[in-house]
């Protein structure tokens, strides 16, 4: 079994899946984990996402704490203190300043933005959009079902499936942006909402120089709940979004007991990432040992 201590692990994306990966690896002994996020994270299950450290300077999930670093030179110091690190610096800058031994693509972009398995000695991607063996060393299945968390060393993962059905609701549970703009809300995760209730607005910014002499004008587009229940996830107030971005999700059962816990799906994916790392670390060390033997 590979030892994760002192292995440099970079996770791109500090949403629920990326955070679950970081939590699980930390619990398995990894003490050098860095998460890379965008300046305005778009996580909705924010109670279990290390992306919140971008706004709050630190975030604890399932007993594991990650702290935001302004300077890349602070990463190692955070690890020495026993915490994970989170940065919003650009990926090329981070890779240059802190080259990882393991890179985990967890941004869930669902298409290959240019990921290459030469990015690090071990490159692992989550979900659809990547081909194992070509773009990365392994792909971990993120679609619910019997293959969830499976490690693929070749080929693609399954296409994205609809949200899990709860009390007969699937797509209706998910709240998505119908326009591009800035999401504004005064609601909180855990709030109860009714069908048709307004939970926020999208502030659309545009200019009409012919009517308003070039002065920016705000236009609000209401965001409403399609079903009643509890807000299980909700995007942070003031975050810019694009059309189709997820703004939140509703649990029609009205359950609030799991709002601060990573989902079983995310943890199964995290276990798959751990398996992929162990398999590839052992492979690399065997190759290195073979190379050393042949050269001696």
Protein Blocks (a to p, Z undefined) as FASTA:
>chain_A
ZZfehpacddehjafklmmmmmmmmmnopabdcddddfbdcbfblmlccklmmmnopace
ehiacdddfbfklmmmmmmnopacddfbdfklmmmmmccfbdcdfkonopaehiafklpm
bdcdehehiaehklpmbdcdfbgcjkgoiacfedjdddddddddeehiaklmpccdfbdc
ddddfbdehiacdehiafbdcddddddfklnnopacddddddddfbgcddfbdcdehiac
dehiafbdcdfkopaklmmgccfklmmmmmmmmmmmmmmmmmmmmmmmmmmmmmZZ
